[in-house]
Amino acid sequence: MKHTAPNGKLLGIDVNLAAIEDLKEKIKNEEIKNRLILICGNFSNLQNIVRDFNFNSVRGVLADLGFSSGEIETSGRGFSFLRDEPLDMRYGKNELTAEKIINNWSDQDLTKIFREYGEERFADKIAAAIVRDRKTKRIETTFELVRIIRQSTPYFYHRRRLHPATKVFQALRIAVNDELNNLNKFLPQVLDVLVSGGRLAIISFHSLEDRIVKNFLKEKKREGLIEILTKKVTRPRHEEIAQNPRARSAKLRAAIKI
């Protein structure tokens, strides 16, 4: 905020109301409070939000596509396969939950999201095991799902650095919150709200998001609408990863509107 003082304003958007309320509690500086507007909403509605709150002449947009560690640790919504919690995985109040997907979607649809959103090599085996187990009892918790994943994948898969449930949980989270569709809706709106010379920076955390961002920026560069500032993706330094291990997969891409 100090770089925009004294008249600059910052509009913060988060789909998670708890994250908004938590940030409001942490900000004690009255001068910052007066220049900061926090909105519970989805960045896929960027243009409407910017218009509704009279944010004219937007000079910069920063999109952090990750979810906060607080959501993992304290939400109780089943984001982590290391905690036994209900299979929810919603950021907001949408109706679709991970539990509904696991118990209601077909074998083919489960295989598709595990493969496309999680890049899971054993997608078909895991999906088949889920469909088989849910005939006996609804699958309602994270640990129940982890057990099925372990039982339906080979032993060597359990001995890797990556937990065997990582990719399935990623796929479910993306599907529940419609993350990739929302990102695809958001990106074109950025160029509509930015003034000429305005900058866009996006931090992504997995290859699916980064691919969408990379392809969008390349397309808009070809159209002569932007200049890409990060010729290669920027990754966190070792010092930052040491302080925040969850940053290890972060990728930053940036551009300026012509």
C-alpha positions in Angstrom: 0.0 0.0 0.0 2.9 2.4 0.7 3.7 2.5 -3.1 0.2 3.9 -3.8 0.0 6.4 -1.0 -1.6 8.8 -0.4 -4.4 8.5 -2.9 -4.1 5.1 -4.5 -6.7 2.5 -3.7 -6.5 -1.3 -3.6 -9.4 -3.6 -4.3 -9.0 -7.1 -2.8 -11.2 -10.0 -4.0 -11.4 -13.4 -2.4 -14.1 -16.1 -2.7 -13.5 -17.1 0.9 -15.4 -14.9 3.4 -13.3 -16.1 6.3 -10.1 -14.9 4.5 -11.6 -11.5 4.0 -12.7 -11.2 7.7 -9.3 -12.4 8.9 -7.5 -9.8 6.8 -9.8 -7.0 8.1 -9.0 -8.0 11.7 -5.2 -7.8 11.0 -5.2 -4.3 9.5 -5.0 -1.7 12.2 -3.7 1.2 10.3 -6.6 3.6 9.6 -5.0 5.2 6.6 -4.6 1.8 4.9 -8.2 0.9 5.9 -9.5 3.9 4.1 -7.8 3.0 0.9 -8.5 -0.7 1.0 -11.7 -2.3 -0.2 -12.1 -6.0 0.4 -14.8 -7.9 -1.4 -16.0 -11.5 -1.0 -16.5 -12.6 -4.6 -15.0 -14.5 -7.5 -12.4 -12.9 -9.8 -14.3 -14.4 -12.8 -16.6 -11.4 -12.2 -13.8 -8.9 -12.2 -15.4 -6.4 -14.6 -18.6 -6.2 -12.7 -16.8 -5.8 -9.3 -14.6 -3.1 -10.7 -17.6 -1.3 -12.1 -19.7 -1.6 -9.0 -17.0 -0.2 -6.8 -16.0 2.6 -9.2 -12.5 1.4 -9.7 -11.6 3.4 -12.7 -8.1 3.5 -14.3 -6.9 0.2 -12.9 -3.1 0.3 -13.1 -2.2 -3.1 -11.8 -3.7 -6.5 -11.2 -2.1 -9.2 -9.1 -3.8 -12.7 -9.1 -2.6 -15.2 -6.6 -4.2 -18.5 -7.7 -3.3 -20.5 -4.6 -5.4 -21.0 -1.5 -4.2 -19.9 1.9 -2.5 -22.3 4.3 -5.2 -21.3 6.8 -7.8 -22.9 4.6 -5.8 -26.2 4.8 -5.1 -25.9 8.6 -8.3 -24.6 10.0 -11.2 -24.6 7.6 -12.4 -28.2 8.3 -13.4 -28.6 4.7 -11.3 -31.5 3.7 -8.6 -29.8 1.7 -5.8 -31.9 3.2 -5.4 -35.6 3.0 -3.5 -35.5 6.3 -6.6 -34.5 8.3 -9.7 -36.6 8.8 -12.4 -34.1 7.8 -15.7 -34.1 5.8 -15.2 -34.2 2.0 -16.2 -30.6 1.2 -13.4 -28.6 -0.5 -15.5 -25.5 -1.2 -13.9 -22.1 -1.0 -17.3 -20.4 -0.9 -20.9 -21.5 -0.6 -21.5 -23.2 -4.0 -23.7 -26.3 -3.8 -21.2 -28.8 -5.3 -18.9 -30.6 -2.8 -16.2 -33.2 -3.1 -18.5 -35.6 -1.3 -21.2 -35.2 -3.9 -18.7 -35.8 -6.7 -17.2 -38.9 -5.1 -20.6 -40.4 -4.4 -22.7 -39.3 -7.4 -20.5 -39.0 -10.4 -20.0 -41.9 -12.8 -16.9 -44.0 -13.2 -16.1 -42.2 -16.5 -16.6 -38.7 -15.1 -14.4 -39.5 -12.1 -11.7 -40.9 -14.3 -11.8 -37.8 -16.5 -11.3 -35.2 -13.7 -8.6 -37.3 -12.0 -6.8 -37.5 -15.3 -7.4 -34.0 -16.6 -7.3 -32.0 -13.4 -4.9 -34.1 -11.4 -2.8 -35.7 -14.2 -3.2 -38.9 -12.1 -1.7 -42.0 -13.9 -4.0 -44.4 -12.0 -7.2 -42.4 -12.5 -9.2 -45.3 -13.9 -8.2 -47.7 -11.1 -9.0 -45.2 -8.4 -12.3 -44.2 -10.0 -13.4 -47.9 -10.2 -12.5 -48.5 -6.6 -14.5 -45.5 -5.5 -17.6 -46.6 -7.4 -17.2 -50.1 -6.0 -16.8 -49.0 -2.3 -19.6 -46.5 -2.4 -22.1 -49.2 -3.2 -21.6 -50.5 0.4 -21.3 -47.1 2.1 -21.2 -43.4 1.1 -17.7 -42.1 1.2 -17.9 -39.0 3.5 -14.4 -38.2 4.9 -10.9 -37.5 3.6 -9.4 -40.6 5.4 -12.0 -42.9 3.8 -11.0 -41.6 0.4 -7.3 -41.8 1.2 -7.8 -45.5 2.2 -9.4 -46.2 -1.2 -6.6 -44.5 -3.1 -4.0 -46.4 -1.2 -5.8 -49.7 -1.8 -6.2 -49.2 -5.5 -2.7 -48.1 -6.4 0.6 -50.1 -6.5 2.9 -50.3 -3.5 5.7 -48.3 -5.3 3.3 -45.4 -5.6 3.2 -45.1 -1.8 6.9 -44.8 -1.5 7.4 -41.6 -3.5 8.0 -38.2 -2.0 4.5 -37.2 -3.3 1.6 -38.5 -1.3 -0.5 -40.9 -3.4 -3.7 -38.9 -2.7 -2.1 -35.5 -3.8 -3.4 -35.5 -7.4 -6.9 -36.8 -6.7 -7.4 -34.1 -4.0 -6.1 -31.5 -6.4 -8.5 -32.7 -9.1 -11.5 -32.6 -6.7 -10.6 -29.1 -5.4 -10.4 -27.8 -9.0 -13.7 -29.5 -10.0 -15.6 -28.3 -6.9 -14.6 -24.7 -7.3 -14.5 -24.7 -11.1 -11.1 -23.2 -10.9 -9.9 -23.5 -14.5 -13.1 -22.2 -16.0 -13.0 -19.2 -13.6 -9.4 -18.5 -14.6 -10.4 -18.6 -18.3 -13.2 -16.1 -17.6 -10.9 -13.8 -15.6 -8.0 -13.4 -17.9 -9.8 -11.6 -20.8 -11.4 -9.2 -18.3 -8.0 -8.1 -17.0 -7.2 -6.4 -20.3 -10.6 -4.7 -20.3 -10.1 -3.1 -16.9 -6.4 -2.2 -17.1 -5.3 1.2 -18.5 -2.6 1.3 -21.1 0.7 0.7 -19.3 -1.1 -1.2 -16.6 0.5 -4.4 -15.3 -0.7 -7.9 -14.8 1.1 -10.4 -12.5 -0.2 -13.9 -12.0 1.1 -16.5 -9.5 0.0 -20.1 -10.3 0.7 -23.3 -8.4 0.3 -26.2 -10.8 0.9 -26.9 -14.4 -2.7 -26.7 -15.5 -3.1 -23.1 -14.3 0.3 -22.1 -15.6 -0.4 -23.5 -19.1 -3.6 -21.5 -19.3 -1.8 -18.3 -18.2 1.2 -18.9 -20.5 -1.0 -19.5 -23.6 -3.2 -16.5 -22.9 -0.2 -14.2 -22.6 1.4 -15.6 -25.8 -1.9 -15.1 -27.7 -2.3 -11.5 -26.5 1.3 -10.7 -27.4 0.7 -12.0 -30.9 -2.3 -9.7 -31.1 -0.2 -6.8 -30.1 -2.1 -6.1 -26.9 0.6 -6.8 -24.3 4.3 -7.0 -23.8 5.4 -10.0 -21.7 7.7 -8.9 -18.8 8.7 -12.4 -17.7 10.4 -14.1 -20.7 10.7 -17.2 -18.7 8.5 -18.2 -15.7 9.9 -16.8 -12.4 10.2 -19.3 -9.5 10.8 -18.7 -5.8 14.4 -18.6 -4.5 15.7 -21.2 -2.1 15.5 -18.7 0.7 11.8 -18.1 0.2 11.1 -21.8 -0.1 13.0 -22.4 3.2 10.7 -19.8 4.9 7.6 -21.0 3.2 7.8 -24.6 1.8 4.3 -24.3 0.2 5.8 -21.7 -2.2 8.0 -24.3 -3.9 5.6 -24.8 -6.7 4.7 -21.2 -7.3 5.2 -19.7 -10.8 5.1 -16.0 -11.6 4.2 -14.6 -15.1 3.8 -10.9 -15.7 2.9 -8.6 -18.6 2.2 -4.9 -19.4 -0.8 -3.7 -21.4 0.2 -1.7 -24.5 
